[in-house]
C-alpha cells in the first residue's frame, strides 16, 4: 500500500522536515535531564561562545523573532545560566553574559549533544556526513539569497 504522504516524500524539504522531527525529539530527550531544550541549549551555547552579545544579536544568530527571544533569555536568566548587564556604550541595551553555572552546564550539554550527533549520524560515512553538511549549508545560502532578492 502506498503511504498517504508518498507525494510529499518526493520533496527534499519534506524529507528534511521528517528527519529534523526525529533529530529534535531525540535531542530534547538528551537535553531534558540537563533542564534544557533545543532552543535553550542553542541560546546558551551562543551566549557562552560570545559573551557580551546583545539580545537582538542572539535573536539574529538563532533566526528567532525578537519578541520570542525575550522569554528565552528570561528562562535562562531565571535558571541562573546567564546574566544581563548594561552594554558598554548603550545604557538601553543589555549584554548577555554566561554565569559560571551556565558555562559548566553548557560544557556538559555540548558533550551530550556530541554523543547524540554521533549516534544519529552513525549510519553515514565520514564523507557522507561531510557531503550532507555541505549540501545543507548550500541550501541555506540559496534560500537566504532567494529571500533577500524577493
N, CA, C and O of each residue as an XYZ file, in Angstrom:
600
protein
N       0.837     -1.181      0.000
C       0.000      0.000      0.000
C       0.885      1.248      0.000
O       1.895      1.302      0.701
N       0.506      2.215     -0.767
C       1.236      3.471     -0.866
C       0.982      4.309      0.382
O      -0.165      4.483      0.792
N       2.071      4.838      0.999
C       1.853      5.683      2.185
C       1.087      6.949      1.811
O       1.216      7.442      0.691
N       0.298      7.472      2.729
C      -0.501      8.662      2.414
C       0.330      9.892      2.065
O      -0.161     10.803      1.400
N       1.578      9.924      2.508
C       2.431     11.080      2.206
C       3.453     10.769      1.105
O       4.515     11.388      1.049
N       3.129      9.811      0.233
C       4.062      9.395     -0.814
C       4.484     10.567     -1.701
O       5.668     10.702     -2.007
N       3.560     11.400     -2.112
C       3.902     12.554     -2.955
C       4.833     13.491     -2.199
O       5.828     13.967     -2.744
N       4.503     13.748     -0.948
C       5.331     14.648     -0.141
C       6.747     14.110      0.038
O       7.702     14.885      0.064
N       6.891     12.807      0.161
C       8.213     12.205      0.365
C       9.141     12.411     -0.833
O      10.346     12.181     -0.731
N       8.591     12.838     -1.953
C       9.412     13.166     -3.113
C      10.038     14.550     -3.040
O      10.853     14.907     -3.891
N       9.668     15.327     -2.040
C      10.218     16.677     -1.864
C      11.347     16.667     -0.841
O      11.221     16.091      0.240
N      12.434     17.304     -1.197
C      13.600     17.397     -0.317
C      13.239     18.080      1.003
O      13.637     17.620      2.073
N      12.488     19.174      0.924
C      12.111     19.903      2.138
C      11.312     19.040      3.094
O      11.507     19.112      4.308
N      10.413     18.221      2.560
C       9.609     17.336      3.405
C      10.497     16.270      4.047
O      10.328     15.936      5.220
N      11.445     15.740      3.271
C      12.376     14.747      3.820
C      13.211     15.360      4.946
O      13.457     14.718      5.967
N      13.646     16.620      4.748
C      14.418     17.302      5.800
C      13.559     17.508      7.038
O      14.032     17.332      8.161
N      12.301     17.879      6.838
C      11.395     18.082      7.968
C      11.221     16.789      8.749
O      11.300     16.787      9.978
N      10.984     15.683      8.038
C      10.801     14.392      8.707
C      12.055     14.010      9.500
O      11.966     13.566     10.645
N      13.211     14.188      8.880
C      14.465     13.882      9.566
C      14.639     14.789     10.780
O      15.025     14.325     11.853
N      14.354     16.081     10.614
C      14.507     17.034     11.707
C      13.611     16.687     12.890
O      14.038     16.795     14.039
N      12.385     16.276     12.627
C      11.478     15.938     13.725
C      12.046     14.796     14.576
O      11.931     14.817     15.801
N      12.651     13.813     13.932
C      13.286     12.725     14.675
C      14.507     13.190     15.441
O      14.714     12.811     16.594
N      15.309     14.012     14.795
C      16.510     14.554     15.445
C      16.106     15.415     16.634
O      16.686     15.297     17.714
N      15.117     16.278     16.442
C      14.668     17.173     17.508
C      14.134     16.392     18.706
O      14.443     16.725     19.850
N      13.347     15.373     18.456
C      12.791     14.570     19.555
C      13.911     13.908     20.351
O      13.885     13.907     21.581
N      14.888     13.347     19.653
C      15.997     12.698     20.355
C      16.857     13.715     21.085
O      17.307     13.465     22.204
N      17.088     14.865     20.454
C      17.886     15.908     21.095
C      17.208     16.402     22.370
O      17.865     16.562     23.399
N      15.909     16.643     22.311
C      15.196     17.091     23.512
C      15.224     16.025     24.607
O      15.263     16.356     25.793
N      15.204     14.752     24.217
C      15.314     13.659     25.196
C      16.685     13.701     25.873
O      16.791     13.487     27.080
N      17.716     13.973     25.107
C      19.087     14.045     25.634
C      19.267     15.256     26.545
O      19.948     15.175     27.568
N      18.654     16.377     26.169
C      18.836     17.621     26.922
C      17.942     17.730     28.153
O      18.273     18.461     29.087
N      16.819     17.017     28.173
C      15.853     17.125     29.278
C      16.482     16.898     30.656
O      16.196     17.668     31.573
N      17.324     15.879     30.843
C      17.933     15.702     32.174
C      18.803     16.884     32.615
O      19.078     17.048     33.803
N      19.232     17.702     31.654
C      20.049     18.870     31.967
C      19.183     20.117     32.165
O      19.703     21.197     32.446
N      17.866     19.967     32.018
C      16.962     21.091     32.179
C      16.938     22.012     30.971
O      16.556     23.177     31.087
N      17.341     21.504     29.815
C      17.405     22.305     28.591
C      16.523     21.707     27.507
O      16.146     20.536     27.551
N      16.205     22.556     26.526
C      15.542     22.139     25.293
C      16.445     22.588     24.145
O      17.468     23.236     24.368
N      16.072     22.248     22.957
C      16.894     22.607     21.806
C      17.170     24.115     21.762
O      18.311     24.526     21.555
N      16.138     24.936     21.956
C      16.324     26.384     21.864
C      17.115     26.951     23.036
O      17.950     27.833     22.837
N      16.874     26.470     24.243
C      17.634     26.985     25.379
C      19.101     26.558     25.274
O      20.004     27.321     25.617
N      19.326     25.340     24.799
C      20.698     24.875     24.563
C      21.382     25.770     23.534
O      22.502     26.233     23.752
N      20.709     26.009     22.420
C      21.296     26.824     21.352
C      21.645     28.222     21.859
O      22.735     28.729     21.591
N      20.728     28.835     22.583
C      20.966     30.182     23.110
C      22.120     30.177     24.106
O      22.967     31.070     24.082
N      22.155     29.174     24.981
C      23.233     29.100     25.973
C      24.588     28.931     25.293
O      25.567     29.544     25.719
N      24.663     28.119     24.253
C      25.928     27.928     23.535
C      26.390     29.239     22.903
O      27.562     29.598     23.010
N      25.483     29.951     22.248
C      25.872     31.203     21.581
C      26.314     32.240     22.609
O      27.312     32.929     22.395
N      25.593     32.362     23.712
C      25.983     33.331     24.757
C      27.322     32.936     25.377
O      28.145     33.803     25.672
N      27.544     31.649     25.574
C      28.814     31.180     26.142
C      29.959     31.417     25.161
O      31.055     31.804     25.566
N      29.708     31.188     23.885
C      30.747     31.403     22.875
C      31.014     32.888     22.609
O      32.120     33.263     22.220
N      29.991     33.731     22.822
C      30.095     35.162     22.511
C      29.597     36.005     23.679
O      28.598     36.711     23.539
N      30.272     35.948     24.835
C      29.794     36.734     25.972
C      29.746     38.217     25.623
O      30.629     38.743     24.946
N      28.691     38.877     26.102
C      28.511     40.290     25.825
C      27.578     40.551     24.658
O      27.256     41.699     24.352
N      27.149     39.487     24.013
C      26.202     39.604     22.906
C      24.911     40.246     23.397
O      24.477     39.988     24.520
N      24.311     41.059     22.582
C      23.027     41.666     22.944
C      21.900     40.728     22.540
O      22.068     39.858     21.686
N      20.755     40.924     23.168
C      19.604     40.061     22.933
C      19.200     40.048     21.455
O      18.882     38.987     20.918
N      19.205     41.194     20.799
C      18.848     41.274     19.380
C      19.844     40.500     18.518
O      19.462     39.865     17.535
N      21.117     40.558     18.892
C      22.138     39.819     18.152
C      21.943     38.310     18.326
O      22.132     37.540     17.384
N      21.565     37.901     19.528
C      21.283     36.494     19.781
C      20.090     36.038     18.946
O      20.117     34.955     18.361
N      19.057     36.849     18.890
C      17.875     36.525     18.075
C      18.270     36.361     16.614
O      17.824     35.423     15.953
N      19.102     37.265     16.105
C      19.557     37.171     14.716
C      20.383     35.905     14.496
O      20.206     35.211     13.495
N      21.280     35.608     15.424
C      22.145     34.435     15.285
C      21.339     33.142     15.223
O      21.707     32.216     14.501
N      20.252     33.075     15.970
C      19.435     31.863     16.040
C      18.221     31.914     15.111
O      17.425     30.975     15.080
N      18.078     32.994     14.364
C      16.914     33.177     13.479
C      15.601     33.031     14.243
O      14.694     32.304     13.837
N      15.534     33.745     15.357
C      14.348     33.735     16.216
C      13.777     35.151     16.226
O      14.524     36.128     16.253
N      12.467     35.253     16.205
C      11.825     36.564     16.292
C      12.230     37.223     17.613
O      12.270     36.574     18.658
N      12.522     38.495     17.548
C      12.999     39.200     18.745
C      12.032     39.099     19.938
O      12.492     38.901     21.062
N      10.708     39.227     19.734
C       9.803     39.072     20.890
C       9.881     37.683     21.533
O       9.719     37.556     22.747
N      10.126     36.655     20.740
C      10.245     35.298     21.289
C      11.540     35.123     22.082
O      11.622     34.280     22.975
N      12.540     35.919     21.749
C      13.824     35.829     22.435
C      13.721     36.337     23.863
O      14.476     35.899     24.731
N      12.799     37.255     24.118
C      12.638     37.814     25.464
C      12.351     36.699     26.472
O      12.986     36.633     27.525
N      11.403     35.830     26.152
C      11.046     34.740     27.059
C      12.184     33.742     27.203
O      12.418     33.220     28.292
N      12.886     33.478     26.122
C      14.001     32.528     26.154
C      15.127     33.038     27.051
O      15.671     32.289     27.863
N      15.469     34.306     26.901
C      16.520     34.904     27.734
C      16.074     34.936     29.196
O      16.869     34.660     30.095
N      14.818     35.269     29.433
C      14.303     35.290     30.806
C      14.384     33.905     31.440
O      14.705     33.778     32.621
N      14.094     32.875     30.661
C      14.169     31.497     31.167
C      15.597     31.128     31.565
O      15.817     30.534     32.620
N      16.562     31.480     30.723
C      17.966     31.181     31.037
C      18.453     32.001     32.227
O      19.242     31.521     33.041
N      17.979     33.236     32.319
C      18.364     34.098     33.446
C      17.773     33.554     34.746
O      18.469     33.476     35.758
N      16.502     33.179     34.723
C      15.838     32.638     35.916
C      16.523     31.351     36.398
O      16.574     31.084     37.599
N      17.042     30.568     35.467
C      17.747     29.327     35.813
C      19.162     29.590     36.319
O      19.857     28.662     36.733
N      19.590     30.853     36.286
C      20.927     31.198     36.768
C      22.032     30.848     35.791
O      23.187     30.697     36.190
N      21.691     30.717     34.500
C      22.673     30.316     33.499
C      23.300     31.500     32.759
O      24.420     31.407     32.256
N      22.566     32.612     32.700
C      23.105     33.832     32.094
C      22.677     35.023     32.936
O      21.752     34.937     33.743
N      23.375     36.142     32.728
C      23.026     37.401     33.384
C      22.932     38.473     32.313
O      23.600     38.414     31.281
N      22.082     39.456     32.588
C      22.005     40.642     31.723
C      22.774     41.754     32.428
O      22.539     42.045     33.601
N      23.692     42.364     31.694
C      24.443     43.504     32.216
C      24.294     44.653     31.233
O      24.126     44.440     30.032
N      24.357     45.871     31.752
C      24.279     47.030     30.866
C      25.388     46.932     29.827
O      26.542     46.662     30.160
N      25.031     47.152     28.568
C      26.008     47.093     27.480
C      26.860     48.354     27.495
O      26.358     49.460     27.692
N      28.127     48.169     27.288
C      29.040     49.315     27.213
C      28.662     50.165     26.011
O      28.487     49.652     24.905
N      28.538     51.462     26.235
C      28.245     52.369     25.139
C      26.770     52.550     24.822
O      26.415     53.417     24.024
N      25.898     51.741     25.436
C      24.463     51.879     25.185
C      23.713     51.441     26.434
O      23.464     50.252     26.634
N      23.358     52.397     27.265
C      22.727     52.089     28.554
C      21.351     51.446     28.399
O      20.839     50.847     29.344
N      20.746     51.565     27.210
C      19.429     50.967     26.994
C      19.522     49.478     26.680
O      18.559     48.737     26.880
N      20.668     49.043     26.193
C      20.839     47.648     25.768
C      21.490     46.829     26.885
O      22.191     47.360     27.746
N      21.235     45.532     26.840
C      21.824     44.609     27.808
C      22.737     43.617     27.097
O      22.400     43.073     26.046
N      23.886     43.400     27.693
C      24.809     42.379     27.221
C      24.493     41.089     27.978
O      24.228     41.112     29.180
N      24.524     39.979     27.268
C      24.240     38.683     27.879
C      25.556     37.997     28.212
O      26.424     37.830     27.355
N      25.684     37.604     29.476
C      26.922     37.025     29.993
C      26.593     35.670     30.618
O      25.663     35.583     31.420
N      27.334     34.604     30.273
C      27.080     33.319     30.932
C      27.603     33.357     32.371
O      28.641     33.958     32.647
N      26.889     32.726     33.262
C      27.371     32.586     34.637
C      28.330     31.400     34.684
O      28.456     30.665     33.705
N      28.996     31.214     35.802
C      29.852     30.033     35.960
C      29.014     28.762     35.811
O      29.436     27.799     35.171
N      27.826     28.775     36.411
C      26.935     27.610     36.289
C      26.518     27.408     34.836
O      26.413     26.272     34.375
N      26.281     28.494     34.117
C      25.918     28.407     32.703
C      27.026     27.823     31.858
O      26.780     26.992     30.984
N      28.256     28.260     32.118
C      29.401     27.714     31.370
C      29.578     26.223     31.656
O      29.848     25.441     30.745
N      29.428     25.836     32.908
C      29.589     24.423     33.274
C      28.492     23.571     32.632
O      28.770     22.507     32.079
N      27.249     24.044     32.707
C      26.147     23.290     32.098
C      26.307     23.241     30.578
O      26.014     22.221     29.955
N      26.763     24.316     29.997
C      26.977     24.365     28.549
C      27.983     23.290     28.126
O      27.764     22.594     27.135
N      29.060     23.155     28.856
C      30.072     22.142     28.532
C      29.482     20.737     28.619
O      29.735     19.900     27.753
N      28.697     20.478     29.664
C      28.055     19.160     29.806
C      27.066     18.919     28.677
O      26.998     17.818     28.130
N      26.296     19.949     28.325
C      25.291     19.815     27.273
C      25.950     19.592     25.916
O      25.466     18.786     25.120
N      27.044     20.293     25.642
C      27.750     20.098     24.370
C      28.231     18.659     24.262
O      28.104     18.046     23.202
N      28.776     18.115     25.334
C      29.232     16.722     25.311
C      28.060     15.777     25.041
O      28.196     14.817     24.283
N      26.916     16.047     25.659
C      25.737     15.201     25.443
C      25.243     15.313     24.000
O      24.841     14.318     23.398
N      25.274     16.523     23.451
C      24.815     16.721     22.068
C      25.808     16.108     21.081
O      25.401     15.597     20.038
N      27.086     16.152     21.392
C      28.067     15.497     20.523
C      27.818     13.987     20.476
O      27.924     13.372     19.414
N      27.491     13.395     21.618
C      27.171     11.957     21.643
C      25.892     11.685     20.856
O      25.810     10.697     20.126
N      24.902     12.551     21.001
C      23.648     12.447     20.244
C      23.936     12.499     18.742
O      23.446     11.661     17.985
N      24.724     13.475     18.317
C      25.062     13.624     16.894
C      25.800     12.392     16.375
O      25.515     11.910     15.279
N      26.748     11.884     17.165
C      27.494     10.693     16.743
C      26.539      9.508     16.554
O      26.687      8.717     15.622
N      25.569      9.404     17.445
C      24.602      8.297     17.375
C      23.701      8.427     16.154
O      23.501      7.452     15.429
N      23.157      9.611     15.918
C      22.195      9.748     14.818
C      22.862      9.764     13.444
O      22.202      9.525     12.433
N      24.150     10.041     13.400
C      24.857     10.034     12.111
C      25.726      8.790     11.950
O      26.514      8.706     11.008
N      25.595      7.836     12.849
C      26.459      6.648     12.816
C      26.291      5.824     11.548
O      27.193      5.066     11.191
N      25.172      5.951     10.864
C      24.960      5.221      9.617
C      25.597      5.882      8.410
O      25.555      5.333      7.309
N      26.181      7.042      8.599
C      26.818      7.767      7.498
C      28.330      7.618      7.570
O      28.909      7.604      8.657
N      28.960      7.509      6.420
C      30.420      7.528      6.397
C      30.881      8.963      6.667
O      30.084      9.900      6.626
N      32.155      9.115      6.937
C      32.704     10.452      7.169
C      32.481     11.337      5.937
O      32.147     12.514      6.072
N      32.663     10.779      4.751
C      32.451     11.534      3.521
C      30.977     11.881      3.335
O      30.658     12.991      2.909
N      30.070     10.948      3.647
C      28.637     11.231      3.528
C      28.209     12.343      4.485
O      27.414     13.209      4.121
N      28.736     12.313      5.702
C      28.413     13.360      6.670
C      28.933     14.712      6.198
O      28.233     15.720      6.295
N      30.146     14.731      5.693
C      30.728     15.973      5.164
C      29.896     16.490      3.988
O      29.635     17.689      3.891
N      29.485     15.597      3.106
C      28.666     15.976      1.949
C      27.316     16.508      2.402
O      26.827     17.501      1.863
N      26.707     15.855      3.391
C      25.427     16.311      3.931
C      25.560     17.720      4.497
O      24.735     18.584      4.198
N      26.577     17.963      5.301
C      26.772     19.281      5.899
C      26.994     20.343      4.821
O      26.468     21.449      4.934
N      27.755     20.028      3.794
C      27.987     20.975      2.704
C      26.695     21.243      1.932
O      26.411     22.385      1.572
N      25.917     20.198      1.678
C      24.655     20.353      0.955
C      23.681     21.218      1.748
O      23.023     22.090      1.181
N      23.585     20.985      3.044
C      22.684     21.784      3.879
C      23.120     23.250      3.905
O      22.282     24.149      3.838
N      24.417     23.489      4.003
C      24.927     24.868      4.003
C      24.616     25.547      2.670
O      24.243     26.720      2.646
N      24.766     24.828      1.577
C      24.472     25.390      0.260
C      22.979     25.693      0.132
O      22.602     26.737     -0.401
N      22.134     24.794      0.613
C      20.690     25.027      0.562
C      20.310     26.248      1.403
O      19.463     27.043      0.995
N      20.929     26.398      2.565
C      20.646     27.557      3.420
C      21.044     28.846      2.709
O      20.281     29.812      2.705
N      22.232     28.868      2.109
C      22.691     30.066      1.388
C      21.756     30.386      0.228
O      21.386     31.543      0.030
N      21.377     29.374     -0.534
C      20.498     29.588     -1.690
C      19.145     30.129     -1.246
O      18.622     31.069     -1.845
N      18.577     29.535     -0.195
C      17.286     30.011      0.307
C      17.405     31.435      0.834
O      16.500     32.247      0.639
N      18.505     31.741      1.493
C      18.729     33.088      2.023
C      18.850     34.101      0.902
O      18.312     35.205      1.000
N      19.544     33.741     -0.153
C      19.688     34.642     -1.306
C      18.340     34.883     -1.960
O      18.038     36.006     -2.365
N      17.532     33.845     -2.066
C      16.210     33.981     -2.679
C      15.325     34.908     -1.835
O      14.577     35.724     -2.373
N      15.420     34.771     -0.515
C      14.629     35.606      0.396
C      15.083     37.059      0.304
O      14.262     37.976      0.314
N      16.397     37.261      0.213
C      16.957     38.600      0.141
C      16.595     39.303     -1.155
O      16.374     40.514     -1.159
N      16.529     38.564     -2.254
C      16.265     39.140     -3.568
C      14.775     39.221     -3.898
O      14.397     39.778     -4.929
N      13.942     38.676     -3.041
C      12.493     38.661     -3.337
C      11.852     39.999     -3.087
O      10.647     40.153     -3.286
